[in-house]
Amino acid sequence: MKSVNILLGTGLISLLAGCANTAVTVAPVGPNPFGREQVTANGGLEVFSSLVGRTEGNNPTWYQHSGYDIYDAHGRLLQYVGNTIGRYAQAPRRVVLPAGNYRVRAHASDYLWVDVPVTIEPGRTTKIHLDDQWQGPDTVSNQALVRLPDGDPVGWQGSLAK
């Protein structure tokens, strides 16, 4: 009986660990099609990942976006982004990337991990919204937005053209 409990416990832990690492994947996200362009060969990326509460001494809690990973088109890790721009700032860090296709793996407010295919275009910034604080414009068709399975918008539809 003892060995049965050990096997069941081990199986349950393995199942839960597997679920914890499984990421939700969404459609490709690209820059705002109505946004301004700048003359530059590189593009930008901003990821509004889930917010993490920070505390220090007796100061009130402040919130910053959690860090995330950027992968190239072949699945190789390019960089980890510590997603803060200052000690108390809530805005995410803007990353400059060459134009191309990438994948971002980040924490979302309602999901442990989300994998987002990303298109970076020259002179434009692609924004990924995973913190439940962006609704997208009311004047835009729902087909122009990428959504999580629960319906929350993530960003503008992008393409992964080769």
N, C-alpha and C positions, 0 to 999 in steps of 0.2 A: 504494500500500500504506500509505503514511504517513497519508493522509486516512482510510482505512478504520479504522485504529487510533484515530485521533482521534475519529471518529464513534462507534466502539464504546465508547471510554472515556467520552465525553460521555453516551452512553445509559446506561451502567452507573452513573455518578455521579447522573444524574437519577432512575434507578430507586431507588437507595439513599436519596437525599434524600427521595423521595416516601414510602418505607416508614418513614423515621425520623419523619415528621410525622403518619403515620396513627395515630389513637388507637383503642384498644379501647373499645367502649361497652358498658355493662352496664345492667341493669334499674334502675328508680328505687329509691333508698335513702331510708328515713325513720327517724324516731326509734324507739328500743326500745319496742315496744308494752307492755312490762311495767315500764317505767321510771317514775320519779316525775315529777309535773307541778308546775310552779311557776305562781303567778298573775302572768302578765305577757303583754303583747300580742306580744312578740317571742319568737323561738326562738334556739337556738344551733346552731353547726356546729363540729365538730372533725374535722380530716382527718389521719389517721395515714399520711401520704405516705411514700415511700421515705426511708430514712435516709441522710444524707450525713455522711461523716467530716470532722471539723474538727481542725486542728492549730494550735498556737501555740508557737513556740520549742521548748524541750525537754520541754514538758508532754505527757502521754499523749494520744492521739487520743480525742475524744469525738464522739458522734453526735447529730444533730438532724434533725428532719423537714424535707424540702425544701419550698420555697414552691409555691404553686398559684394558679390564677385562678378567680374566681367570675363566672359569666355570668348575666344575667337570663333570663326565659322567652323573650325575643325574640332571644337570642344576643349581646346587647351586653355587653362587659366591664364589670363593676361595680367589681371591685378585685382587685389582686394581694395575696396574703397571704404575708408573710415568716413562715414557720410556726414561729417560736421564741418562747418566753416569757422567756427569760433567757440569759445568756452560755453557761452550761454545761448548762442544763436540756434534757432529752430530750422532755418533754411537748409536744404541739402547742398552738398558740394557739387559743383559743376565740373565735369570731367571732359577734357578735350580729347577727341579720338579722330583718327583718319576716317574718311568716308568708307562705309562698308557695312557688313552684317555681323552682328554680335549676338550673344545671349547673356542675359543678366539673371542671376539667381539671388533673390532677396526675400526678406520676411515681409509678409503682408499682414494687415490688421486682423483679418479673419482666417488666415492660412499660415501654416508654419513656414513653408517655402513656396515661392512662385518662380517658375522659369518663364522668362519673357524674351522671345526673339526680338531683336532690335535692329532697325535700319538707321544708320547715321548718314546724313547727307551733308555735302559741303556747305558751310555757311549757315547751317540751321541747327537748332537744339531740339533733341527728342526728349520728351518728359514722360516718365512712367509714374503713375499715381497708385500707390498700394496702401495708403494710409486712411482711406475712407473719407477724405476731406475734399475730393473733387467730384463734381457732378457732370462736368462737360457743359457746353453751351446748350441752351434750350432751342436754339434756332437751327441746330444741326441734326441731320438724319441719324438715327441709331446705327445705321449701317457704317457710318464713318468712324464709329468708336469701337474699341476693343473692350470687352467686358470679362470679368471673372465669372465663374459658374454661378455665384450668388447675385449677379446682375450689376455689381459695382463697376463703373468705368475705370479703365486702366490708362488709356491714352488713345491717340489717333491711329487709325489703321495704317500700317506700313506695308511695304512689300519686301520680299527677299529676292529681288531680281539678281541674277548672277551677272 
